[in-house]
């Protein structure tokens, strides 16, 4: 299965402004580890939870940064749509 990660414009903007906090490579690694943990392919040490009130939306916590994303399965392609990456207080707004 192939994994495709698609970032929103706001997410890319956050990553550009806060490279010292979280880089795009680190974000990609966290997302892949999180998906492996969700699908029980491996035991990863990633703090991932399903968001309450929204079906199919998950968040990954890395320090005070949150990555909010959805998963779309299309046969052999697993698409991750990253809607928001922001600090704890702003990510859920």
C-alpha positions, 0 to 999 in steps of 0.5 A, spaced: 500 500 500 502 506 498 501 512 502 500 519 499 501 525 504 497 532 502 498 538 506 493 544 506 496 551 504 495 553 512 499 547 514 505 548 509 505 555 511 506 553 519 511 548 517 515 554 513 515 559 519 516 554 524 522 549 522 526 549 528 519 546 532 517 541 526 520 540 519 516 537 514 520 531 514 519 530 521 511 531 520 511 525 514 515 521 519 510 522 525 504 521 520 506 514 517 508 512 524 501 514 526 497 510 521 501 504 522 499 504 529 492 506 527 492 499 523 496 495 528 501 494 523 507 496 528 507 498 535 509 505 535 510 511 540 506 516 537 500 520 541 495 519 536 487 520 537 481 520 534 477 527 534 471 527 538 465 529 534 468 528 527 468 521 524 475 519 520 479 525 523 485 524 527 490 528 531 497 527 533 501 530 538 508 532 538 510 536 544 506 543 544 504 542 536 498 538 533 497 535 527 490 534 525 488 530 519 483 525 515 485 518 512 482 516 505 483 509 502 482 508 495 484 501 494 492 501 493 493 508 495 492 511 502 491 518 502 492 523 508 490 530 508 493 534 513 488 540 514 492 543 520 498 543 523 499 549 529 500 550 536 496 546 541 491 552 543 490 554 535 490 547 532 482 546 534 479 552 532 
